[in-house]
C-alpha cells in the first residue's frame, strides 16, 4: 500500500496493493486495520455512490459544516474524473489553496479528505461512477456548497461549460458562505500576559482556540502533556507558559528548568507526534547583553543568568525535535492580564514622589497585544524560523519610567541610577536590543513604536 502526502495537510493519495492474474485483479480497497497504520483511523459510517452519465459533469464544491463535518475516502470505480480538494480552514497556511488529482478505474487511486476541506470533481469520460466513504451521516442542515468558479479560489477544472445541478450553479462564493472551518490552536499559559492576548486575537480572527494553564495539565509531566495535546489535536501550539521569576530562578533552579526546558521538550514531542506547528516564546535573556549593537536572530545564545539559560535550552530542544516551528524572542513585555513594570511604576506613583530607576540597561518595551497580532500572523504561514518580536525603538528602564509618568500625568521625580545601585540575584543583560532582519525578510509587519504602544496600554488600563 502506498500513501502519498499532498501540500494540503492530512489530504492523502492512496494506492492499495493490487493482485492480478489471468482472471483479472483483486485489491482490498479499504482495510481499517491497515489504513490505521498510516494514521487513517477514521470511523466511516456511510458509503455513497454516484453515477454521472456524460463527460463534463461537475459536482461541487461540497462539504458539511460543523458540527456535522465529514472526512471522505473517495475513489472512481468507472470512467475517469478530475478530483478537486480545497482548503477551507481559516488560519491554515494553505487556506483557499486547492489540489486536483486524476482518479480512474484504471489507476485505482483513492484520495482521503479530512474535515475542513471542500470537495468536487468533474467527469473526464462518459458513464462515471464515484464511490466514497464518509465518517458523518448526511445532514441537510449542515450541507453546503461553494461556487465551483469562485474567482477567489481560481480552480482550473479544465472545462469551459460544465454540466451543473441547479443547486451547484446557484452556490455562493466563499466570501458569502457561512463555512465555519478553521484550524485549531492550543495556547499554553493562557492566564499570563501574552497567552491571554494571543487567545483574544485568535478569537477576533475567528480561529478555533483552546487556552490552557497549569490547572489543565502539568507541562513538566511528559505523559500528561502528550496525552492532553494528542486528545486536543491542535494544528498549532503557541507555547507561552514559562517560569519567569528571573531572580527566584537562581534559587529554584530545578523548578525553572523543569518548566522552561523539560516542559518545552514535552510540548515539542507532542507536536511532532501530530505534525503540529509550534511557537516557542523566548527572551532577550538568551544573550549576554554585551556591546551596544542589536543582536541578530542568528547570534549564538550566551545567557548570563539561569532563567536565560533555561530559555536558551528550550530553543535548542525545539530546534532538535521539530521542523515546523517559530521561535519568537521578546523583551520587557506588558499586557493587561498580569503584573509588569508599567503597573509597578503607576502603583508606586500613588505613594512616592521620587523614584530611582536603572539607566544602563537598554531594551524594547513590548505590548503583548501587538506581539499577539504578530504571532497570529505567523502561524498562518509556513515561514518557520527564529524571530525577534518587540515594539520598535529602544530605551532604558529610566527612560521608560519617565515616559510612563509623562503619559499618565503623574508628577514623579525619576532619578537615573546604575545597575550597581539596584543589586539583584540574577545578573541582567545591559543591552537587550534585538534586530528584526527575519521579520523584514519574510514580510512580517514590525510592531509599532514602543512609546505609542505604552500610551495605548496606559489608556486601556483606564478602561478596565
N, C-alpha and C positions, 0 to 999 in steps of 0.2 A: 504494500500500500504506500502510495506517495502522497504527501501532504505539502503543499506549497503555500507559503505566506504571500500576501499581497501588500501593497502600500497602505491599504486600509486595515487598521488594527482589528484582528480577530476574523477578518474575511479570508477564507482559505479555499484553495482549489485542491480537490481530492481526486485521486485516481486509484481505484481499488485493483487488487490483483485479478487478472482475468486468465482463465484456463481454457484453451481451445483444443479441439481435435477434429476428426473428420465429420462429426455431427454438428459442430458449431462451437459455442463457447459458454462458460459459466463464470459468474462473479458474485460475490457477496456484496451487493450494493450498499448494505448497511449492516454493521455488526456492532452492537452497543459497546461490548467489552473492548473491541479493537479500536473503535473510534475514541473511546475514553482515554486510551493510552496516548493519544495525540491531543488531549485536553478537550475533546468534544464529548463532554459528559452530559449533553443535553437530554432532557426527558421529553421526547416527542410525544404528542398526544393526538395528532390528527394527520392524515395523509390527504393531499389534494392532487387532482389530476385534471389538466385542461387540454382541450383539443382546439387547434386553430386550423381552419380549412385552407388558407392560402398564404402565400408569401406576402410579407409586408404588413401582417397583423402586429400591432404594437399594444402591449398590455403594460400599464404602469404610468407613473411611478407609484407603487402601492406600499403601504405599511399600516400597522395598527398602533395608535398612540398608547402611551402608558395610561392605565395600569395593565393593559392587555397587549403590550408589545410582543412581537413574535421573533424568534430565531427560525431560520429556514435552512433546509438542506435540499438543494434544487438539482434536478438532472433532466436532460432531454432524452426521451426514450424513443422518439420517432422524428425524423427530419433533423433540422438544424436551426439554432437560434443564436442571436447575439444577446447575451445576458448582461444586464447593467445593474451595478450596485452604487448607491450614492450615500455618502456620509452625511447624516442629518443631525449629528450630535453637536450641539452648541458647545464651544470651547475646545473642540478637537483640533489638532494641528492639521487635520485633513478635512475639516468642515467644508461641505459643498463640493468636495472632490469626488470623482467617480472612476470606476474601472469598468471595462467591457471585456467579457470572456465568451468565446465561442463554445457552445455546448452542443453536442450532436449525438445521434445514436451510434455514430462511428467511433468518436473519441471517448465516449462513456465518462466524460469528466463530470464531476459534481462541484457545486460551489456551496460553501457554508456561509450563511449571512447572519451575524449576531443581531440582537436587538439594537435599535438605534440607527439602522440603515434603511433607505428606501430601495425598492427592488422593481425592476421592469425588464421586459425583453421584447425583441422584435423577431418575427419569424423570417428565416432566410430561405425556406423552402415551403412548398405546399404540404398539407397534411402533417402538422406538427403536434406532437403530444409532449406535454411537460408534466412531470410528477415532482412533488415536493412535500417534505415533512415539515410540520410546524410544532412548536412547543407551547402554544397557547391556542385555545379554541377561537373560532371566528367570533368577533364582536361587532355587531352592526354599529354600536355607539362609538367604538374606537376606530372603525375602519376609515382610512384616509387615503387620498391621492394627491399628487403634485403634478402639475402640468409637465408633460414629457419634454416640451421645448422651452422650458423656463430659461430665459437668457442668462440668469444668474448662475445657472449650472452649466450651460453650454455643452450639453451631451451630443456627441456625434453618433446618431443612430444608423447612419448610412442609408437612410430612405428619405425621400422628399415629401411624399404624401401617404403616410401610414394609414392603415385601416384601424380606426379607433372606436371604442364604445362611446356612447353619449356621455357616460359618467367620466371617462378619462378625458374626453375632449373638453369638458367643462371644468376640469380640475383647476384649483387655484395655483398661483405661483407660490413658491416657498415663502416669500415675504408676506404673503397674505394668509398663509396657512397657520393653523393652531398647533403645529407639530411641537411636541413637548419633550423632545430628546435632548440630552446634554451629557457631557462627560461627568464622572463623579470624582469629587476632590475630597480628600481627607486632610484636615488641618490639625496638627498637634499643637498643644499649648494655647488652646482657644481662650483661656482665661488671662492670657498675657496681652501685652500692648499690641504686638504685631499680629498674633494669631487672631485676636478679636477683629482687627481691621481687615485682615485677609478674608475672613468669613463674611463680613459685611459686604466687601467688594464683590465677592463671588455671587452673593445673593442679588446684588444690584445687576449683575450681568446675566442673571437667570441661569446660573450654573449650579448644578446639584452639589451641595457641600455638606459635609459632616464634620463638626468640630468636636475634638475630644481633649480631655485633660487628664491629670493624674488619677482622678476618681473613676475614669472609664477603664483604663488599663495602665499597668506599670511598664513603661518602655524599657526598663532595665531587666525585665524578665523576658528572655528570648521566646519561650514557648507562648506565653501570654500575648506578647506583641505580634508574633507571626500569626497566631490563630485569629486574633481580632482583625488584623488587616486582611487576611485571606477571606474572612467572612464578609467584610465590607466590600472587598474587591474594588478599590478605587482605581481610577485611571492615573491619578496623580496624588502624591502625598507631599504636602507642604509642611516640613518639619520645623516648627517654630519653638517647640518645647526645649527648654535648656535650663541648666543650673547657671545663674547669672550673678550670684553673690561673690563678686571678684575678691574681696578681702577675706571673706569667710572660707573661700575655696583653698586658701593657703593652709587652713587647719582641717577642713573637711575634704581632704584630697580624694579619698575613696568615693565619697558620695558624688563629688563633682565629676570624677572620671566615669563613674557608673552611668550618670545621666547623659553627659555630653559625648562620651565616646562609645561606651557599651550600648547605650540606648540608640544612638545613631546607627551603630552596626546592626542592631536588631531590626530597625526600620528598613535599612538598606537591603537586608536579606529578604524581608517580606516583599519589598518592591521588585526584587529580582525574580522571586517566585511567580509573581503575577504580571511581570513585564510592565510595571507601572513606572511613570516618571517620578523623580524625587527632587524636591527643592530643599536644600540644606542651608539654613540661615547661619552664617558665620559672622566673624567680627574683625574689626581693625586690630584687635589684640593678638592676632596671629603674627603680627610684625613687631619688631623691637623698637620702632619709633625713632631710629637714629636718622640724622640728616634733616633736611628741610624739603626735599623733593617728595612728590606724591608716589606712593608705592603702586606699581602696576600689577595687573592680575597675575602675571607670571613670576613675580618676585618670590624667591624661596621664603617659606614661612620661617619665622625666627622669634617665637614668643618669649617674653621676659617675665611672665607670671604664670601660675598654674592654670588659671582659667583659660588663658590664651593657648596654653599647651594642649588642654583637652579639646578645645575647638579645632586646633590645627590637626590633632589626631583624627578628629571626626571627619575633616576634609579628606585626609588620606584614605580613610576607610571607604568613604563614599566613592572616591575615585577608583579604588581597587575592586569594589564589588559591582559597580554599575557603569553602564554606558550612557543611559538616558538620565542625566542629572544636571541640575543647576546649583552651583554653589554661589550664594549671594552674601558678600561681606558688607556689613553695615556698621554704623557707629553712632553713638550718642543719641539713642532713639528716645522719642517722646510720643506718647499716644494717650488717648482718652481713658483707656482701661488699665490703669496701673500707676505706680509711682515713678517719678523721673525728676531730673534736675530742675525743670521749669516749675513743676508743682512745689518742689522743695523751696526754691527761691521765693515763690509767691507766698508760701506759708511763713517763711522766716520774716518776710517783709511786714507781717502783721505785728511782730513783736520787736524787730530790730530796725534801727535806722542806719546802722553801719554794718557792712559785711566784708570779710576778707575772702577773696576768691583767687584761685590759682591762675596765673597768667603765662605759664610757659608750657602748657600742653595745648596742642592745636589739632582740631579735627572738624568734622562737619556734623552739626546737629541734624537729625533725620526724623521727619514726621512719619509715623508708621502708616498714616493714611495714604501718603504719597508713595511710600515703599510698597504698600499692598497693591496699588494700581500697577506698579512695575512688575511685581511678581505675577499678578493675574494676567498681564500681557505675555509674560514669558511662557507660562505653562501652556498657552495656546499655540506655541510654536515647537519646533524641534531644534532650536538654536542653542544646543546644550553647551555648557562650559562654566567658567568662573567669571563672576561679575562683581563689580562694586556698585552698591546701591545706596547712595546717600544724597541728601539735598546738596545743591550746588553751593560752592563757596566754602571758605574756612574761617574759623575764629578760635580764640582761646576761651576757656571757661569764663574768664573775667569778662571778655567782650560779649559773650552770650548773656551773662548776668546783667550787664549794662543794658543790653537790648531788651531783655525781658522787662526790666523796670521802666524803660522808656515807653514800650508798647502799652504796658499796663497802667502807666501813670503813677507809679509808686515812687515816692521820694526817699530813696535809699542811697547812701554813700557807699560805693563799692571800691574797695581798696585792692589793687593788684598785688599778689604775693607769689614768690617762687614755690615750687612743689616742696622744697625742703621745709617750708614753714607749715606744711599740712601733711605730715607723715602718715602713710598708710601701710598696712601689712603687705599688700601687693603693689609692686612697682608698676606705675602706669607708663605707657609709651608717650613721649613728648610730641611725637609727630605722627598723627593719625590721618594724614592726608592720603586719600585714595584716588587714583586716576580712573577714568571712565572709558578707556580705549575700547574695551569689548562691547560696551553699550553702543558706542558710535558705530563700530564695525558691523554690528548686527541690526542696526536701525531701530534700536530701542530708544524711547524718548527719555532724556535725562530728567531727573526730578527738579522741581523749581528751586529758586534760591532759598537759602536757609532762613533769611530774615523774613521773607514773605511767608514761609511755612510756619515760623514761630508766631507771626501775627494771626494767621488763620487759626492756629491751635489755641492761642490765648482767647481769641474771640469765641471759639467753640466752647471753652470752659464756662463762659458766662451763660451759655445756652443750656448747660446741663442742669 
